[in-house]
Amino acid sequence: MSLNKTFSALADPTRRKILELLKKGDMPVNTIALNFGITLPSLSHHLNALKNANLVTTQRRGQQIFYSINLSVFEEVSKELYTFFNKKK
C-alpha cells in the first residue's frame, strides 16, 4: 500500500464524495454519475484515481461495471496513522 497514493486520492473532494456514495453499497458508474455535474470522462478519471490507490474495486456484472469501496485499505491507513501518532520520540 502506498500512503502517498492513498492520501493523494483522498485529497480531492469529488473522490471523497464518491467514497461516501459507495459506503451505501456497490454502484454502477451510471448511478454514481447521477450525483455529479461532471462529464463521464471526468468521473472516469476520478474513479481510476481511486482504483489506482486501491480505495475501490470493480466487478463486471453483465454490461455494467460496479464499484465497491475497499475497506481493507482504510484499515491499513488507520493502522499506519495509529503507529505514527503513538511512536515514542
C-alpha positions in Angstrom: 0.0 0.0 0.0 1.3 3.5 -0.9 0.2 6.1 1.6 1.1 8.8 -0.9 -1.3 7.4 -3.5 -4.0 6.9 -0.9 -3.7 10.5 0.5 -3.4 12.0 -2.9 -6.6 10.2 -4.0 -8.4 11.3 -0.8 -7.3 14.9 -1.2 -9.9 15.5 -3.9 -13.5 16.4 -2.7 -15.1 14.7 -5.7 -13.3 11.4 -4.8 -14.3 11.7 -1.2 -18.0 12.2 -2.3 -17.7 9.1 -4.5 -16.5 7.1 -1.5 -19.4 8.5 0.6 -21.8 7.2 -2.0 -20.1 3.8 -2.1 -20.4 3.4 1.7 -24.1 2.8 0.9 -23.3 -0.1 -1.3 -21.9 -1.2 -4.7 -22.9 1.1 -7.6 -22.5 1.1 -11.4 -20.8 4.2 -12.9 -24.2 5.4 -14.3 -25.7 5.6 -10.8 -22.6 7.3 -9.5 -22.7 9.8 -12.3 -26.3 10.9 -11.3 -24.8 12.5 -8.2 -22.3 14.8 -10.1 -22.5 17.6 -12.6 -19.3 16.5 -14.4 -18.7 14.7 -17.6 -18.3 10.9 -17.8 -14.6 11.3 -18.8 -14.0 13.4 -15.7 -15.8 10.9 -13.5 -13.9 8.1 -15.1 -10.6 10.0 -14.2 -11.7 10.2 -10.5 -12.7 6.5 -10.4 -9.4 5.5 -11.9 -7.5 7.5 -9.3 -9.5 5.8 -6.6 -8.9 2.4 -8.2 -5.1 3.0 -8.6 -5.0 3.9 -4.9 -6.9 0.6 -4.2 -9.6 2.6 -2.5 -12.2 1.0 -4.8 -12.6 -2.3 -6.5 -14.6 -3.1 -9.7 -16.7 -6.1 -10.7 -18.3 -6.6 -14.1 -22.0 -7.6 -13.9 -23.3 -8.1 -17.4 -22.6 -5.0 -19.3 -22.0 -2.8 -16.3 -19.0 -2.3 -14.1 -19.9 -1.9 -10.4 -17.6 0.0 -8.0 -17.2 -1.0 -4.3 -15.3 0.6 -1.5 -12.2 -1.3 -0.4 -12.4 -1.1 3.4 -9.2 -3.1 3.9 -7.1 -0.1 2.6 -8.8 2.2 5.2 -8.0 -0.3 7.9 -4.3 -0.3 6.8 -4.2 3.5 6.7 -5.8 3.6 10.2 -3.0 1.2 11.5 -0.3 3.3 9.9 -1.7 6.5 11.4 -2.1 4.9 14.8 1.5 3.7 14.7 2.8 7.1 13.5 1.0 9.0 16.3 1.9 6.6 19.0 5.6 6.4 18.3 7.8 7.5 21.2 10.1 10.4 20.4 
